[in-house]
C-alpha cells in the first residue's frame, strides 16, 4: 500500500472529486484554451487560488512533509493573488 495516500496532503483526482468540481474544471480548461468568458476567468482563478492552493485552510499537519507540501501550495496561491492585486501603476521601471 502506498503510504502517501494516507497523508492528508496527498491528492489524487477521483470521479467524486471531478463530479463535484465540474464547473471549476470546465472554467480552468476554458482559460487554458483561451476561450473563457469573464465569469469563467474569475471562477478559474478563484478556484485555483482559494480552492486548489487552499490559502485560507489548514497549513499545518502532523508531519513536516505534509506541512511543507501545504505551505508550498499556499505560497503558489499567495503569489498568484499578489499578481492579481498588484498595483501596476505604482511599480517603477528600473533606471537604465
N, C-alpha and C positions, 0 to 999 in steps of 0.2 A: 504494500500500500504506500502511496506517495504521501509522506507526512505533510508536505506543503499544503495539500488540500484541507488539512485540519486547521491550518492557520487562519485567523480572522482576516488577514490582509490578502490572502490568496484569492484570486478571482479567475473564474473560467466561465465564459458565457454558456448558458444553457437555454433550453426552449422557454422555460418560465421567465427568465430574465429578458430574453428577446421579445416575448409577447408583451410583457409589462412595459417595455420601453420602446415599443414600435414607432411611435410618433417622433420620439427623440432621435432614434436611429435614422429614420427617414429624413429628418432635418439635417443631421450630420452628413448623410450621403448627398443631399442636395447642395449643401455648402461645398463639399468636395468636388462635385460635378460642375459647380458654377451656375447652378440653376435655382438656387434658393431664393424665395421671396423674403421680404423684410421680416415677417414673423418667424420663418424657418431659421433665418440667420440668428435672431435673438434667442430662439429656443435652443439651437445647437450650441451656441457659446455658453448659455446659461447652464445647460446640461453638462457640458464639458467641465466648466469651471466649478460649479457647485455640486453637481451630481457625481461625475466620474472622479474629479480631483478631491471631492469631499472636504472642501475648505472649512466648513462650519462643523464638521463631525469630529468624532473622537480621533485623536492623533497618537494616542499612547496605548500600547498593548503590552501584554506580559513579557514578550521577548524583544530584545533590542532590534532584531531583524525586522519584525513586524512594525515596530515603531518607526524605524528608519524608512521602511517602504511607504508607510502612511505619510510621513513628513515629506518624503520626496514627491508624492502625488500633490500634497498641499502646496509645495514650492512651485510646481508647474502651474497650478491654478492661480496662485498669487502673481506669478509673472504675467500670465495672460490677462488677469484682471488689471494689473498695473498698466499694461499696454493699452487696454480698453479705456481706462480712466485717465491716461496721461494727457496733460495739457500741452499740446504741441506748440502752441504759441509762446509758451514760457521757456522752451528749450532753445538755448543759444547755440548757434553754429560755432564750431571751433574756428579760432582765428587761423588764417592761412599763413 
